[in-house]
Amino acid sequence: MALVRRSAASLAAIAGNGSVAELIFEQMLYEHAGRAAPSERRSWDRSIPVLANDLVEAGLGEVEVMLEQRLPLSSRRVDAILAGRHPTTGAPSYVIVELKQWSEAELFEDDPALVLVNGYGRHPRLHPVEQVRGYCEYLRDFVPALQEVPDVIAGVAYLHNATEMGVAQLRRMQESADGRMFTGQRRGEFLDFLRSRLDPGVSGAAYADEFLSARTAPSRQLLAVAADEIRNREQFVLLDQQRLACNLVLHATEAARARDSKTVVIVSGGPGSGKSVIALSLLGELARHGRTVLHATGSRSFTQTLRQVTGRGSPRTRSLFKYFNQFVDADRNGLEVLILDEAHRIRETSMSRYTPRQLRTGRRQLDELICAARVPVFLLDQHQVVRPGELGTVSEIEAHARSLGLAVEKIDLNAYFRCGGSEAYLEWVSRLLGLTPGGPLPWVGDPAFTVRVADSPDELEQALRVQLGKGYGARMAAGYCWPWSDPRPDGTLVNDVVIGDWSRPWNLRGDRAIGGAPPSALWATDPAGFGQVGCVYTAQGFEYDWNGVIIGPDLVWRGDSWRAVREASRDPDFRSRVKVSDHEFGRLVRNVYKVLLTRGMLGTVIYSPDAETNAMLRALIGPH
């Protein structure tokens, strides 16, 4: 989907009136109800007229230009895609163009893939050749038609304000058919390049139509890469019900192909039951068989960590990991299998202020996900619904699937692999929080798992540091009961979590490491994450050896029952009593602590700053 689509001649005429940015901005407002930053509008006004006029001068006025074209199943947009006929082969030809206004740039610390741009500070940027090469690779991976015709796509970075001297260091990046770089000084070479890819005098409209209507799905080449990168990882070993769940999905996939049918598979299980291991094993196994498959979650932290872990050998594999809200306009049954991990985080709709206006239909997110594949696979834990609007439950998914007349297969994972395999501890947590009936139980111990109560946050932290010293992993997490500040201008973190004379910062909220702390998505997996306190949104979906949990003042024990204290919560999702009733708040906050208390694999240390609550915990758990 492009914000603007015009012939090069039409675009040049609009540029002559000085209204290119206005045209794109109006379209953005219409389709997205969004806002463009002043710098973005300046970029449009300064770069797009140059490209349009160059195309006209090259005799390519009939070439179709797609501006701000969104990549399939992604929120990323390409500056421009040129569509026309190849002058030699007569086949469709597409040129991906990344436009840069840079006049001067140099390599960052001699790294050929990273650049520093004059006027943009000391923050490195991706080399534009590497950037456009990635776009070409992504399009081939998700538009199979682009792999069926040789030499159908090429990429170019056009630094139209730059001289060769101004960007001399950038020439150290090796160029290829997917990534070339031209400067304003070599404008003639750029025009020759365009004429070598696009036939002058031939309308590109039909070729643009063909591009925009092409089916989107992972290509066989990408699936082959994923098979090598994911399936062959020896740590993805399936046991018992995990293997059964995996085989059930594989069977449903083959049945859907053979019968031209559709089946919804729901895999439910508690913390550590292996849902994500199943998901990744399925992704690799299905890729090995050439089945079109994607993985999706509703968690930024979880998705980014999966991308990092599975994409170490081949960054292309990362593109198989999507978000639930990226299937708004996906092709119906365009995939054979869609693996929906952490499906308890499915929301009512995918709508946001960035959603194109024409797609704001109020359609349920659950319907979008079921529609996208012949075999949608939902992996979930119903007791991990922790935010208002999350509705991923077995009953909700099953009811919607059956209302569509679809077959449903369900499997309940009854083997526990987190918390040291301690089913006793998981039951203890559920009884403690009132998520299963019967009331709290004394902790009688389990050789496979350790539970302790600390009398201060410092004691909790020191207990975890002892385990770190032994080579184990450890993290501290807490209920969202303290303010959450951005880092200071000098990069130091604010110690927002204050209990008496003890204080620590929350984990970072952004995507960049600051002051030695890892970005939000990597808090649970990067060793540098120990110094900060995590919350449910960064801990959910992860596990670590030793788990420290601060039960905040939003959940306190009074007499013989829990009391949820809404006023103690700092979570913005819980502010409105209209959107979240007091009863709903109590249910969600207990789910939050269920998630936090079940992240550890070897042991958990618990502390509450509320004296009565900590005394109750001490009575249940006893001394060390």
Buried (B, 14 or more C-beta within 10 A) or exposed (E): BBBBBBBBBBBBBBBEEEEBBBBBBEBBEEBBBBEBEEEBBEBBBBBBBBBBBBBBBBBBBBBBBBBBBBBBBBEEBBBBBBBBBBBEEEEBBBBBBBBBBBBBBBBBEEEBBBBBBEEEEEEBBEBBBBBBBBBBBBBBBBBBBBBEEEEBBBBBBBBBBBBEEBBBBBEEBEBEEBBBBBBBBBBEEBBEBBBEBBBBEBBBBBBBEEBBEBEBBBBBBBBEBBBBBBBEBEEBEBEEBBBBBBBBBBBBBBBBEEEEEBBBBBBBBBBBBBBBBBBBBBBBBBBBBBBBBBBBBBBBBBBBBBBBBBBEEBBBBBBBBBBBBBBBBBBEBBBBBBBBBBBBBBBEBBBEEEBBEEBBEEBBBBBBBBBBBBBBBBBBBBBBBBBBBBBBBBEBBBEBBEEEEBBBBBBEBEBBBBBBBBBBBBBBBBBBBBBEEEEBEEBEBBEBBBBBBBEBBBBBBEBBBEBBEEEBBBBBBBBBBBEBEEBEEEEEBBBBBEBEEBBBBBBBBEEEBBBEBBBBBBBBBBEEBBBBBBBBBBBBBBBBBBBBBBBBBBBBBEEEEBEBBBEBBBBEBBEEEEEBEEEBBBBBBBBBBBBBBBBBBBBBBBBBBBEEBBEBBBEBBBEE
